[in-house]
């Protein structure tokens, strides 16, 4: 009952924010930009989205292998696509991670390690995103909270290393009997142990972080392509400063797939940079549209697999 209530509330947040944004806009201007866009750029954007999924699948494969789980690239690529499709209908862009962890963990009979790999995949991506966002924020004019944000960033980084240290793991082993639920203890300890393995595999870690940075920079490149197709003249440097900050709003679980929240962030930052609010909404809506178009690939795979499963049953 509570889950349904929260789902309706998130839908309400998304609809309310989009509705409010539309009341602020010259809809004729926004519609004209979207209708008059240059479609050839969108083909390139779809290609880059496919590359992003491919390198993310490769990173996931490397993380799993460092923990002794060997899986094929094509298999993980398909699961990644389906997870992306399902995340369109779930709170935050991380919703599809639950499917990836459960689907692969169920097939391999090792849910703990697989779930840990999915979580670390997301954590490494979030680290790259926050790092780029921090650099971008410092580069923005008239920023006021650079020191505070840097302290929070370094505190979070230090907390990760502390949580995955031998000291913490030994402490958790010592207090195992104090946990009322052994399952809860396992849920806490399993990912920390896997994270410890990941960060001690320096070669894999360096490759995973490099892929994470390339992936996040890909968001900036794709956003630039969308701007070009819409005729919005904004420099790559400005997009590098604001796009990572905008995409950080996807972490907030208050709307379905960030719809409304991310769009509001686009409008806010474009206005702060001196661009018309209609430009911000146009690129936000185009990004959302392309996200759904691209993830139809994952939806097709999901539907095909579901029909095959039902037919065999």
VMD Tcl script that draws the C-alpha trace (Angstrom):
set ca {
  {0.00 0.00 0.00}
  {2.79 2.41 0.92}
  {4.72 1.60 -2.27}
  {1.64 2.42 -4.39}
  {1.16 5.67 -2.49}
  {4.79 6.70 -3.04}
  {4.51 5.77 -6.71}
  {1.46 7.99 -7.13}
  {3.22 10.79 -5.26}
  {6.24 10.55 -7.57}
  {4.01 10.61 -10.63}
  {2.29 13.63 -9.12}
  {5.63 15.39 -8.60}
  {6.66 14.74 -12.21}
  {3.34 15.90 -13.66}
  {3.18 18.95 -11.40}
  {6.71 20.11 -12.21}
  {6.27 19.63 -15.95}
  {2.90 21.40 -15.81}
  {4.36 24.30 -13.88}
  {7.27 24.65 -16.30}
  {4.88 24.75 -19.24}
  {2.98 27.66 -17.67}
  {6.22 29.68 -17.60}
  {7.15 29.07 -21.23}
  {6.34 30.43 -24.65}
  {5.11 27.06 -25.88}
  {5.15 28.24 -29.48}
  {8.87 28.93 -29.18}
  {9.59 25.57 -27.52}
  {7.44 23.70 -30.05}
  {9.03 25.53 -32.96}
  {12.51 24.55 -31.80}
  {11.54 20.91 -31.40}
  {9.75 20.73 -34.76}
  {12.56 22.51 -36.61}
  {15.44 20.49 -35.16}
  {18.00 18.87 -37.44}
  {17.35 15.08 -37.22}
  {20.73 13.98 -38.60}
  {22.38 14.97 -35.31}
  {19.98 12.72 -33.41}
  {21.25 9.65 -35.25}
  {24.73 10.43 -33.97}
  {23.32 10.87 -30.45}
  {21.67 7.44 -30.61}
  {24.99 5.96 -31.69}
  {26.75 7.54 -28.71}
  {24.06 6.25 -26.35}
  {24.75 2.75 -27.69}
  {28.50 3.25 -27.12}
  {27.78 4.40 -23.55}
  {25.83 1.20 -22.87}
  {28.58 -0.92 -24.41}
  {31.41 0.57 -22.33}
  {29.25 0.38 -19.20}
  {28.65 -3.31 -19.86}
  {32.39 -3.77 -20.32}
  {33.03 -2.05 -16.98}
  {30.46 -4.27 -15.27}
  {32.13 -7.36 -16.78}
  {35.53 -6.26 -15.43}
  {34.12 -5.65 -11.95}
  {32.50 -9.09 -11.86}
  {35.66 -10.81 -13.07}
  {37.71 -9.18 -10.31}
  {35.39 -10.92 -7.82}
  {35.59 -14.29 -9.58}
  {32.35 -14.11 -11.61}
  {32.88 -14.79 -15.35}
  {30.08 -13.67 -17.67}
  {29.85 -12.92 -21.38}
  {29.82 -9.34 -22.67}
  {26.76 -9.81 -24.92}
  {24.76 -11.26 -22.03}
  {25.58 -8.31 -19.77}
  {24.97 -5.87 -22.63}
  {21.43 -7.24 -23.08}
  {20.75 -7.08 -19.35}
  {22.03 -3.48 -19.29}
  {19.65 -2.51 -22.10}
  {16.67 -4.09 -20.35}
  {17.64 -2.42 -17.07}
  {17.74 0.93 -18.86}
  {14.25 0.34 -20.22}
  {12.79 -0.59 -16.84}
  {14.42 2.41 -15.15}
  {12.20 4.67 -17.28}
  {9.25 3.69 -15.10}
  {10.96 3.59 -11.71}
  {12.06 6.23 -9.16}
  {15.47 7.73 -10.08}
  {17.61 6.54 -12.99}
  {18.96 3.79 -10.69}
  {15.74 1.75 -10.69}
  {16.96 -0.62 -13.40}
  {19.89 -1.64 -11.19}
  {17.54 -3.76 -9.10}
  {16.57 -5.71 -12.20}
  {20.21 -6.15 -13.26}
  {21.25 -7.44 -9.85}
  {18.28 -9.78 -9.46}
  {18.26 -11.08 -13.04}
  {21.97 -11.90 -13.25}
  {22.23 -12.98 -9.60}
  {19.32 -15.37 -10.03}
  {20.79 -16.88 -13.20}
  {24.27 -17.26 -11.68}
  {23.17 -18.32 -8.19}
  {25.38 -15.65 -6.62}
  {23.10 -12.74 -5.83}
  {25.45 -11.21 -3.24}
  {28.45 -10.75 -5.54}
  {26.34 -9.66 -8.49}
  {24.43 -7.11 -6.41}
  {27.74 -5.80 -5.08}
  {29.08 -5.41 -8.62}
  {25.97 -3.48 -9.70}
  {26.25 -1.24 -6.66}
  {29.94 -0.59 -7.26}
  {29.25 0.08 -10.93}
  {26.83 2.80 -9.84}
  {29.12 4.12 -7.09}
  {32.05 4.48 -9.51}
  {29.79 6.29 -11.97}
  {28.53 8.56 -9.23}
  {32.12 9.30 -8.19}
  {33.00 10.33 -11.75}
  {29.83 12.43 -12.03}
  {30.36 14.24 -8.73}
  {34.03 14.85 -9.57}
  {33.16 16.44 -12.91}
  {30.26 18.32 -11.30}
  {32.58 19.69 -8.60}
  {35.08 20.89 -11.18}
  {32.25 22.36 -13.23}
  {30.80 24.17 -10.24}
  {34.15 25.73 -9.38}
  {34.39 26.98 -12.97}
  {30.97 28.65 -12.82}
  {30.95 32.43 -12.30}
  {30.06 33.78 -8.84}
  {30.01 30.37 -7.10}
  {29.85 30.76 -3.31}
  {30.00 27.30 -1.77}
  {33.07 25.76 -3.41}
  {34.87 25.15 -0.10}
  {31.82 23.60 1.59}
  {31.05 21.35 -1.38}
  {34.69 20.28 -1.64}
  {34.72 19.35 2.06}
  {31.54 17.29 1.63}
  {33.04 15.60 -1.44}
  {36.29 14.69 0.34}
  {34.34 13.51 3.40}
  {32.31 11.15 1.25}
  {35.44 9.84 -0.44}
  {37.12 9.28 2.92}
  {34.00 7.54 4.21}
  {34.13 5.07 1.31}
  {37.75 4.12 2.06}
  {36.99 3.81 5.78}
  {33.92 1.64 5.19}
  {35.89 -0.74 2.95}
  {38.98 -0.92 5.16}
  {40.19 -4.05 6.96}
  {39.55 -2.24 10.25}
  {35.85 -1.84 9.48}
  {35.46 -5.38 8.20}
  {37.18 -6.84 11.28}
  {34.90 -4.77 13.49}
  {31.81 -6.04 11.70}
  {33.05 -9.63 12.05}
  {33.52 -9.09 15.79}
  {29.99 -7.78 16.31}
  {28.32 -10.36 14.10}
  {26.59 -12.04 17.04}
  {25.05 -8.71 18.07}
  {23.03 -8.50 14.86}
  {19.45 -9.64 15.41}
  {19.34 -10.86 11.83}
  {22.24 -12.76 10.26}
  {20.73 -11.90 6.90}
  {21.03 -8.20 7.70}
  {24.67 -8.71 8.69}
  {25.33 -10.47 5.39}
  {23.63 -7.68 3.43}
  {25.93 -5.14 5.07}
  {29.18 -7.12 4.92}
  {28.96 -8.77 1.47}
  {29.17 -5.56 -0.59}
  {31.86 -4.10 1.67}
  {34.02 -7.20 1.18}
  {33.50 -7.07 -2.57}
  {34.28 -3.34 -2.59}
  {37.48 -4.12 -0.73}
  {38.44 -6.59 -3.46}
  {37.58 -4.08 -6.19}
  {39.61 -1.21 -4.82}
  {42.65 -3.41 -4.17}
  {42.62 -4.55 -7.80}
  {44.31 -1.34 -8.94}
  {44.41 -2.20 -12.61}
  {40.70 -2.97 -12.78}
  {39.88 0.03 -10.61}
  {41.81 2.40 -12.87}
  {40.06 1.03 -15.96}
  {36.63 1.18 -14.32}
  {37.11 4.78 -13.22}
  {38.41 5.75 -16.67}
  {35.31 4.22 -18.27}
  {33.13 6.03 -15.71}
  {34.66 9.39 -16.61}
  {34.30 8.69 -20.34}
  {30.67 7.71 -19.79}
  {29.85 10.87 -17.84}
  {31.64 13.08 -20.36}
  {29.51 11.34 -22.98}
  {26.46 12.99 -21.39}
  {28.04 16.37 -22.06}
  {28.86 15.49 -25.69}
  {25.33 14.19 -26.29}
  {23.85 17.34 -24.72}
  {26.01 19.43 -27.06}
  {24.65 17.45 -30.01}
  {21.10 18.14 -28.83}
  {21.90 21.86 -28.57}
  {23.29 21.91 -32.10}
  {20.22 20.13 -33.46}
  {17.98 22.70 -31.72}
  {20.04 25.66 -32.86}
  {21.11 26.60 -29.31}
  {24.51 28.29 -29.39}
  {26.13 27.27 -26.10}
  {29.79 26.40 -25.66}
  {31.00 22.93 -24.72}
  {32.78 24.47 -21.72}
  {29.55 25.82 -20.25}
  {27.83 22.47 -20.78}
  {30.77 20.75 -19.10}
  {30.18 22.99 -16.09}
  {26.42 22.42 -15.72}
  {25.40 19.08 -17.30}
  {27.03 16.90 -14.57}
  {25.35 19.03 -11.89}
  {21.99 18.67 -13.66}
  {22.38 14.88 -13.96}
  {23.09 14.63 -10.24}
  {19.40 15.43 -9.70}
  {18.66 11.91 -11.02}
  {19.73 10.64 -7.60}
  {16.67 12.25 -5.96}
  {13.90 9.60 -5.61}
  {11.05 12.12 -5.74}
  {9.90 11.70 -9.34}
  {9.58 8.94 -11.92}
  {12.92 8.62 -13.72}
  {13.73 12.18 -12.69}
  {11.06 13.61 -14.99}
  {10.26 17.16 -13.95}
  {13.22 17.44 -11.58}
  {15.89 17.18 -14.26}
  {13.83 19.38 -16.60}
  {13.56 22.05 -13.90}
  {17.33 21.88 -13.39}
  {17.91 22.42 -17.11}
  {15.69 25.50 -17.12}
  {17.29 26.88 -13.94}
  {20.89 26.52 -15.11}
  {20.22 27.78 -18.64}
  {18.59 30.88 -17.18}
  {21.52 31.37 -14.80}
  {23.86 31.19 -17.79}
  {21.87 33.89 -19.58}
  {19.90 31.73 -22.01}
  {16.11 31.85 -22.52}
  {14.18 29.46 -20.31}
  {12.65 28.00 -23.46}
  {16.13 26.77 -24.49}
  {16.48 24.88 -21.24}
  {13.08 23.22 -21.56}
  {13.60 22.37 -25.23}
  {16.84 20.46 -24.59}
  {15.34 18.78 -21.50}
  {12.32 17.54 -23.47}
  {14.50 16.39 -26.37}
  {16.78 14.51 -23.97}
  {13.77 12.83 -22.38}
  {12.30 11.90 -25.77}
  {15.59 10.44 -27.00}
  {15.99 8.52 -23.74}
  {12.66 6.78 -24.31}
  {13.35 6.17 -28.01}
  {16.74 4.61 -27.30}
  {15.47 2.43 -24.48}
  {12.86 0.90 -26.77}
  {15.73 -1.43 -27.72}
  {15.81 -2.73 -24.15}
  {12.01 -2.87 -24.13}
  {12.01 -5.03 -27.25}
  {14.53 -7.43 -25.67}
  {12.48 -7.56 -22.47}
  {9.25 -8.29 -24.37}
  {10.90 -10.94 -26.55}
  {12.45 -12.72 -23.56}
  {9.16 -12.57 -21.65}
  {7.26 -14.11 -24.57}
  {9.87 -16.87 -24.92}
  {9.65 -17.64 -21.20}
  {5.86 -17.77 -21.32}
  {5.90 -19.96 -24.43}
  {8.34 -22.45 -22.87}
  {6.27 -22.53 -19.67}
}
mol new
graphics top color blue
foreach p $ca { graphics top sphere $p radius 0.5 }
foreach p [lrange $ca 0 end-1] q [lrange $ca 1 end] { graphics top cylinder $p $q radius 0.2 }
display resetview
